[in-house]
Amino acid sequence: MRLTYAIKYVADMDRAIAFHRDVLGLAVKFQSPFWTEFDTGGTTLALHPLTGDHRAGEVQLGFAVPDLEGFYAAREEKGLDFTMPPTAQFGRTLARFRDSEGAETTVSQA
């Protein structure tokens, strides 16, 4: 398992882009009003507008595993509470589970 991205929910996309680009010096990989990605090396930092489920400043982690179906199949053995089974979204298959603190975490096929 490896960390592939961190999503930060923001109240003002333009202000957040300017901060991460101009103040922190991160290179923009992709930019839109709904999703922006920065190149940080091995892990992508993504900005997403806040939603009813996510507050400004909240962060959601995304991991990749070599065998998503196997990881999901072992959920009871691992004690994982999945909020979404493996589902095709955004051109890849993703699943979501709650971590030890109750935060939703995304996992995809590496």
ChimeraX attribute file (.defattr): number of C-alpha atoms within 10 A of each C-alpha:
attribute: neighborCount
match mode: 1-to-1
recipient: residues
	/A:1	12
	/A:2	13
	/A:3	14
	/A:4	18
	/A:5	20
	/A:6	19
	/A:7	20
	/A:8	21
	/A:9	22
	/A:10	21
	/A:11	15
	/A:12	14
	/A:13	20
	/A:14	13
	/A:15	11
	/A:16	18
	/A:17	22
	/A:18	13
	/A:19	13
	/A:20	16
	/A:21	14
	/A:22	11
	/A:23	9
	/A:24	9
	/A:25	12
	/A:26	18
	/A:27	13
	/A:28	16
	/A:29	13
	/A:30	11
	/A:31	15
	/A:32	12
	/A:33	12
	/A:34	10
	/A:35	14
	/A:36	22
	/A:37	21
	/A:38	21
	/A:39	14
	/A:40	14
	/A:41	8
	/A:42	10
	/A:43	15
	/A:44	18
	/A:45	22
	/A:46	22
	/A:47	27
	/A:48	22
	/A:49	20
	/A:50	18
	/A:51	11
	/A:52	5
	/A:53	5
	/A:54	15
	/A:55	14
	/A:56	14
	/A:57	14
	/A:58	12
	/A:59	20
	/A:60	16
	/A:61	17
	/A:62	21
	/A:63	18
	/A:64	17
	/A:65	16
	/A:66	12
	/A:67	13
	/A:68	19
	/A:69	15
	/A:70	10
	/A:71	18
	/A:72	21
	/A:73	12
	/A:74	12
	/A:75	13
	/A:76	10
	/A:77	9
	/A:78	10
	/A:79	8
	/A:80	16
	/A:81	16
	/A:82	18
	/A:83	13
	/A:84	14
	/A:85	15
	/A:86	19
	/A:87	12
	/A:88	11
	/A:89	9
	/A:90	7
	/A:91	6
	/A:92	10
	/A:93	15
	/A:94	20
	/A:95	22
	/A:96	21
	/A:97	19
	/A:98	15
	/A:99	14
	/A:100	9
	/A:101	6
	/A:102	9
	/A:103	14
	/A:104	18
	/A:105	18
	/A:106	22
	/A:107	23
	/A:108	23
	/A:109	17
	/A:110	12
